[in-house]
Amino acid sequence: MTAAKATKSPALAGILSFLIVGVGQMYNGQVVKGILMFLAGVITGALCLVVVGFFLFPIVWVWSIVDAAVTAGKISRGAAA
């Protein structure tokens, strides 16, 4: 039997993380990383109440989007598991 090559869409992974921080990582099979990204998003979102979150949340959000898309591309090329 031949094992099917795992493919992930970088665009879909990026869109999922755009909508909800960390979901793109979960789509890529990185559940723990996705949960940690989600928690970072929740914490930095809550920090918006004390202003610092307005600077931190966009960083976490963009990091999540880029990481999800890049990782999906690597998975599709077979460079990451």
N, C-alpha and C positions, 0 to 999 in steps of 0.2 A: 504494500500500500504506500501511496505517496501522500505525505502530509501537505495539506493546503497551506500556501503562503499567506500569512496574516497581512491584510492590508487595512490601512486606516486612512481616512480622508483628512488631510491637514486643514482644509477649509471647514469641514464639519466640526472638527475638534476645536478650532478657533472660534467658530460661531457658538458652540456650546459653552465655552468658557467666557465668551462675551456676554451671554445671557445670564449665566450663573457661574461665579468663580469656582473653579475646581472641577466642574462637570466634564470639561474636555479631557482632563487627566483621567477621570474615571472611565470615559469612553475609550481611552487608550489602554485601559487595563491597569492603570496605576492608581488603584483605589485608595491606598493609604496617602499617597501624595495628593490626590484629589481632596480627600477629607481635610488634610492639613491646609491646603490652599483655601478651601471653603471656610475653615475656622479662622484663618488669617483675614479673609474678606469680612467675616462677621465682626471680628475684633476691631479691625481698622474702620469698618463702617460705624461701629458704636463709638469709636474715638472721634467721629465727626462732631459729637456733642461737645467735645472740648477742643475743637478746631484742628488739632494735629491730624485727625483722620482725613481731613480734606486734602492733605498732602500725601499721606500714606496709602489710602485706599486706591487711588489711581495707579500707583506703582504696583501694588499687589494685583490689581485687575489686569493691567497690561502684561505683567510678568506671566500671569496665568494663561492669557490668550496666546502669547508668543511661545511659551513652553509647550502648550498643548499642540499647537500647529507644527512646531519643529519636531517634537517627539513622534507625532503621527507620520510625518514624512520619513523619519528614521525607521519606524516600524515597517512602513510600506517598502522601504528599500532593503529591509532585512538587517539593518545595522543595530537595532535594539530589540530586546525581547519584552 
